């Protein structure tokens, strides 16, 4: 998987928000998209900053799919350019100078620009933008509420939550109904499921709704099957990592979503990475498991046989490396011994002919006689 290079055509050295962005772009954008764009601006002015989609998602409490939706939106309106490798993987993000972008959203010059931050894999993304959430006017909201089905949906949602809906909540609810074309039954099931799992945030529910739409879930039965499969995956991963009676936090669930939906790994591959994590660290570590799976994803692993092949290649490379080191060591030892031998043969103090025919008794008598 390619590294991501985050760069800009106008690096000013400080985080500055253009009035053009505020006047012409911000008012029409989803608030979460604005947050992501502002954070990108901030990242551009951090030296030696390792930028990644997962890091950005964790920082803003989003999923990686949320981040990619925002990128796609800002590219659509002309404020950034997504760059792809030959393998059609995201390799760069270029932020376009807002003041240099006109209302027709013309493309920018593709000349080289300075790199500001690099490193980290990114999920492969579709060039088809996700549905944009509109901001309904008061008159439009009133028109929706006149529909019995919508009125019943709002009432049921307020009952589930135990509180009145804010304008933002109502806008999101109608977005699911009007733009994502979710049925009332499916929306109610979505809300029930999220609440049962301890998530009462509409932002979280909106993420689930978008994911269901992208996955082609259109009925309650489809959602149940998907939920059952997801629950089994989460349970199996928790068991493999030795996690007991506790729910996973959002960042951990985001890792699982990345492994399953972004990398497309089967459960047996993920469990193999979990087992290796425990063997290496003796503790559950989603980051360590993610490093293993990221490496396997870069190596195009699709099955356990591919992992076995990588292990064999690694072993052979290690043996070859040790063999080379051994040959170098033995050669060095032989050269040293040879040099030592030559040094002794050239030493005049050691290289004389020994006198071996002494008569010590005669010498003793001679000395006593004297």
N, C-alpha and C positions, 0 to 999 in steps of 0.2 A: 504494500500500500504506500502511495506516494506521501512525501512530507508536504506540509502546508506552509507556504510562504505568505505572510501577511505584510502588505506594503501599500504605499500610497504615492500619488503623483504630486503631493503637496505636503511635505513633512515640515511643519513649522516649529517643532520642538516643544510645543505645549498643547494642551487640549483646548481647542477653540471650537465653539459651535456657531456655525454661520447663521446669520439672520435669514438667509435664503432657505436653509433647512427648516428653520422654525416657521417661516411664513408659508412656504410652498409645499413642504413634504410632511412635517410632523403632524399637522392637524388631520391629515387623512389616513395616517398609519395607525395600526394596532399599537397600544401602549407598550406591550411586551417587545414588539419589533423595534420601537424607539429605544428601549433600554439596551437591547442587544447592539444596536448601531452605535449608541453612545459608548458602550463598553469597548467596542472595536476601536473607536477613536482613541480611547484611553490606552489600549494595548499598544498602539503604534508608537507611543512615546515612552515605552519601557525598554531600556537597553537589556540585551541578553535575556529576553523574555521568551520562554518556551510556550508558544501558543498552540492550543489544541481545541477541538470541538468539545471533547469531554470535559476539559478544564473550564471552558466557558459555560457549559451546561451546569456543572457543579456550582460555579460561582453565582449564577443567577437563579439557581434552583429550577432549572428547566430540564427537559429531555433533549437528547441530541437531535431528535426530529423537530422540536420547537426551534432550535437554532438554525437548522437547515431551511425550515419554512421562512424564517426571517431573512436569511441570506437570499433566498429565491425572490422574495418580495422586493428587497432593496435593489436586486439586480434588474428586476422587471421595471422599476421606476427610474433606473439609471444612476443610482448612487454608488454602486460597486460592481465589480466584474469578477465573476467566478472563473478561475483558470483550471483547466483539466489536463492531465497527462495523456500520453498516447493510449493508455489503458482505460481512458474515460474515468479516471479517479480525480477527485478534487485535489489540486496541488498548490493552488494559490488564491488569494483574495486581494484584489486591488480596489482600494477605496478611491472613488473619483472625486475630484475637487467640485464641491457643491456649486460654487460660483461659476464654474466652467460648464455647468450642465443646463441646457435650456429646456423649455417646456416640451419640446418634441422628443426629448430623451435620446439624442444622437449618441452614437458609440464614441468611445474615447480612443485616443491614440494608443497603440499597443507598444510604444517605445519602452525600452528598459527603464525601470525605476528602481531606486535603492531599496534593498531588503531591510526590513526593520526587525522582524522576528520570524524564526523558522522552527521547524521540528514538530512532529506529531501527526499521526494518521487521522484521516477523516473518513466518515462514511460515504459510500457511493450514493449519489443523490440523483433523483429524477429531474429533468429539465422542465417538467410540468409543474407550474406553481400550485400550491395548495389553495383551497377556497379562501378568499379574503373575507374577514369578518366586517360587515358594514356597521355603521353606527346609525341605528334607526331614529328617525325624528319622533317627537311626541305624537304627531298625527298618525304616523305609521304604527307606533306602539298601540295607540287607541284602536286603530283599524284591526290589528291582530287580535286584541282582547275581545273584540266583538264576535270573533269566531268561537263557537262553543267548545270546540276541541282544544283550542289554545287557552281559553279561559280555564277549562278544567285542568289543563297541564300546569298552569301557573299556580292554581289553588293546591294541587297535589304536591308540587315542589315545595311550596311554602309550608305545607303540613309535614313533609319529610324533614325539612330543615328546622322547623319550629320557630321560624322568624319570617318577616316580610322580605321579599326580594328587592334588592337595590336596582337602580336603573341599569347598572352594568351587568348584574346577574340576569335580569330580564332580557337584555340585549343578547347575551350569550345563549340563553335558552332558545330565543327565537332564531338565532344563527343556526343552531342544530336543526331546528324544525324547517326553516325556510331555505337555507343554503346547503346544508349537508343532507337535506331530505330524509332525516330520520323520522320514523313513525313515533307517535306519542307513546306507544307501549315500549318501544326501544329506549326512548329517552327516560322514561320512568324506571326501566330496568337498570339503565346506566347510573342514575342517581342512587337507587337502592344499593347497587353493588359497591359504589364508591363509599357510601356512608357505612355499609357493613364492614368495609376494610379500613375504616377510620379516617377517610378523606372527605372533608366537608368543604374543601376549597373549590370554587367554580373554575379556577385556573387548572387545577388537577383534572377535574371532570372534562374540561374542554380539550385537554391533551388526549384523554381516553377517547372522547368522541371523534376527534380527528384521526386517531390511530385506527379506530374501528372503520371509519369511512375509507381510509387508505387500504385497509385489509379486506374490503368488500363485505363487511358485516352489515347486513340490512335487516335482520330479524332477531328477535329475542333468542330463538333457538341457535342461530349462528353465534350470538354473543355468549350463550351458555357453553357451547362447545369450545370456543376460544378461551373462555375463562377457566374451564376445566383443564385444558391443556397447559395454560399458563400456571395454574395452581400446582399441577403435577411437576412442572419444570422447577418452580421455585422450591417446592418441598424437597425434590431430589438434590438440588444444589445445596440447600441448607444441610441436609443429611450428610452429603459428601464432605462438606467443610466443617462438620461437627458443631453446627449452630443449633442450640437447644430451643427452649420455649420462649422465643422472642420473634416479633415481626421484623422483617427487613426494613431499613430506612430507605428513603427515596433514592439516595445516591447508590445504594446497593442494588435496588431494583433497576436503576438506570443502567448499571453495568450488565445486568441480565438481559435487558432489552437490547443493548448493544450487541451482545454475543449472539442472541437469537435472531434479531431482526436486521441488524446492520451487517454483521459478519455472516449470518446465515448458518451457524454451526448447529449440528444435531446435538441432542442431549448427551449421547455417549462421548462425544469429543469434549464437551464442557466438563463432564464428570471426570474425564481423564486429567484435564488441567487442574481440577479441584484436588484430586488425589496427589498430584505432583506438588501442589501448593502445600498441602499438609506435610508431605515427606520432607520438603525443603525448609519449611518455616515452623512446623509443629504448632501452627495456629491458623485460624481462618483469616485470609487476607484477600479481599476482592481485588485490590490493586495488583498483588502478585499474580493472581489468576488471570487478570486482564492482560498483564505483560506477556504471559505465556500464550494466551489466545491471540493477542495482537501479532506476536511473532509468527504463529501458525497461519494467521490470515495473510500475512505478507508472503508466506511461503506457499500460498494457494492450497492449504490443507482442506481436503473434503471428506476424509474418512480416517479411521484408525490405522489403516494400512499406510496412508501417507505419513502419519506420525511415526510409525515403525520405520519407514524409509528414512525419514529425517534423523531418527535416532541412530540408525545404522551408518548413515553418512557422517554424522557427528563422531561416532565411535571410530570409524576408519580414519577420519581426519586427525583425531586425537592420537591414535596409534602411530600414524605416519609422522606426526609432530614429535612424539616421544622417540621414535626410531631415528629421526634426523638428529635430535638432540643427543641421543646416545652415540651415534657415529661421530658427531663433532667432539664429544667428550673423550671417546676412545682415541680418536686421532690426536687430540691435544695431549693426552697422556703418553701416547707412543712417541710423539715428537719431543716431549719433555724428557722421557727416559733416554732417548737417543742422544739428545743434547748433553745429558748428564754423563753418559758413557764416553762421549767424545771429549768432554772436559777432563775426565779422569785420565784418559790415555795421553793427554797433552801436558799433564802435571809432572814436572821434572823431579819433584820431591817424592812422588809415589812411584815413579817409573825407573827405578834403578835396580841393578841386579843384586839380589840378596846373597850375602856370604853365609854359607851354611856349614862349613867344616871347622868350627872352633873346637879346640881341645881344652875344656874348662879345667880339668885336673892339672894339666901342665901349666896353665896360666896361674892357678892357685899356688903351686909349688914355687913358681918363679917369684910371685909376690911375697911369699913367706921367706924365701931365701934372701930377698933384699932387706 
